[in-house]
């Protein structure tokens, strides 16, 4: 029988703390509004579900491969997060220009999950520590994948809602906000190596 309080506290703390998903969701909602940022969040939901499902299916194999895969994924993920930080830093307030929406799409949210080491390590750790030792059936593992993705979706929507509610303030202080968001993303990238 798993320790549900430990499982829930780990899941909630990990999904609600700042990371690339939460920061990008807040940034997109502050620029485009909550409704226009929802497809990015839906992309995160599906990508997150896939990562957790793959972690469930291959948990033992992935757990054994982590020492060799982790450095490569860390560098790729850090590079992508730094690229997001640069794009966030260089971004201008939303002016209807479609070219600014490239980070606000379903595909961007989906693909972010595959280079986001926090999600990959979270998936492998959560599944191998709290789920697979107790449950091995495909329907239960699929249920956990959806549950964990739904919790992540709630988290990113909370961050996006914050960005949307304070949209006027954020747009008025766009330069400062862009710098802060960029620095938070840089922190996410650097923390991968600490």
Helices and strands as residue ranges (DSSP letters): H 4-16, H 20-32, H 34-57, H 59-90, G 98-103, H 106-114, H 117-126, I 127-131, H 138-165, H 167-172, H 174-191
